[in-house]
Amino acid sequence: MKIMVLGGAGFIGSAFVRELNSRKIKPLVFDLLTYAGRLENLSGTDYDFVKGDIRDSKLHDVIASFRPEIIVNFAAETHVDRSIYKPQDFVTTNILGTVNILEALRLYNFKYVHVSTDEVYGEECADENSPLNPSSPYSASKASADLLVKSYVRTYNVEAIIVRPSNNYGPRQFPEKFIPKTIIRTLLGLHVPIYGDGKQERDWIYVEDTAKIIADLLSKAEWKGNVYNLPGGQRVTNIEIIKLLEEIMNRKIEVRFVSDRPGHDKRYCMINTKLRYTSTTLADGLRKVYEWYINNRWWWESLISNKFFREDEPWKTV
Ligand SMILES: NC(=O)c1ccc[n+]([C@@H]2O[C@H](COP(=O)([O-])OP(=O)(O)OC[C@H]3O[C@@H](n4cnc5c(N)ncnc54)[C@H](O)[C@@H]3O)[C@@H](O)[C@H]2O)c1
């Protein structure tokens, strides 16, 4: 099967490439290699690679020559704090980039998997038909793209689905994100900033589970703009994550409560009414993640000077 993976050098995209390889598929990865995309994430995998921007016409040239049967799009700006600090790239990549892919979809005959997020639903418990109510520039850009995908299916009769995973965690997640930030800062003897009261609830899914569920979906999806929610079914507060990590790391995590992220959703709570799958337990998944970060210091040591890893309230401009 000819599959193109947009954003395949990022966190979930690279796990998806590994999953495809385990199914004997060698994909074409198309990625801009932004701060979050690194070829190191793909070490040991089998893939062809084109460096490119989903906002550019080059994407159409690559699709015209490769002729994929399926395109899975993980390419996005993904960090909520960055979207508060500087929303513009979120609009151009997440919205205009998606429109550029959708324009290719009108011209070339492939099936399109659009990777979205549970954050588009806002704080209410949501099934696949619930209204979208995003709170941050990040989730608003994702919700906008989802609506555009639906509109192209309806207007141009193209084949596409939207998958909405919950919070992913696993190896190769950029250190700005909550779980790797907590592990790495603790390994370095630094405190861990907790936004607000730390009682925000998130549903967590292990990244290899997400990759497997999406790969399984490719052969059974209904390509009529259908939405698939992918919760991990493990909803805990941020403070509970800290407690679980303290047990796994066998040490005290020094927490510092800082001001809350503006617009911070109190909880995400997504219901899956369509798919059956099993999820890695949070205890097992967190143990695997911790082991990966202690055994792969080379992967993260060069990344930790970044403001979004270092600062307590990195969304602030001053
Ligand atoms: N990580 C999560 O917890 C999570 C949860 C739900 C949904 N998602 C969604 O899953 C997708 C992947 O997330 P992730 O955590 O792997 O992201 P990531 O930030 O780790 O990786 C994003 C990748 O996209 C690439 N990219 C960015 N802009 C690009 C552009 N203009 N053109 C081409 N490539 C570009 C980057 O180089 C990088 O390789 C995103 O759509 C995200 O919204 C993520």
The ligand as an ORCA input file, in Angstrom:
! r2SCAN-3c Opt
* xyz 0 1
  N       0.588     15.000     21.065
  C      -0.669     14.923     21.484
  O      -0.936     14.730     22.676
  C      -1.806     15.031     20.498
  C      -3.094     14.716     20.948
  C      -4.147     14.777     20.029
  C      -3.913     15.155     18.724
  N      -2.653     15.491     18.330
  C      -2.462     15.870     16.923
  O      -1.640     14.875     16.332
  C      -0.819     15.458     15.320
  C       0.637     15.144     15.608
  O       0.970     15.667     16.893
  P       2.438     15.473     17.496
  O       2.318     15.569     18.965
  O       3.105     14.312     16.880
  O       3.140     16.815     16.954
  P       4.663     17.250     16.915
  O       4.671     18.701     17.246
  O       5.520     16.321     17.700
  O       5.062     17.046     15.369
  C       4.526     17.816     14.342
  C       5.283     17.480     13.068
  O       4.743     18.274     11.996
  C       5.818     18.859     11.280
  N       5.343     20.134     10.707
  C       4.935     21.246     11.378
  N       4.557     22.203     10.523
  C       4.704     21.681      9.275
  C       4.456     22.175      7.977
  N       4.008     23.420      7.779
  N       4.704     21.368      6.915
  C       5.189     20.108      7.093
  N       5.446     19.589      8.309
  C       5.212     20.364      9.388
  C       6.931     19.055     12.308
  O       8.209     19.190     11.698
  C       6.777     17.777     13.134
  O       7.513     16.717     12.554
  C      -1.154     16.949     15.327
  O      -2.137     17.199     14.352
  C      -1.749     17.185     16.705
  O      -2.647     18.276     16.689
  C      -1.592     15.433     19.180
*
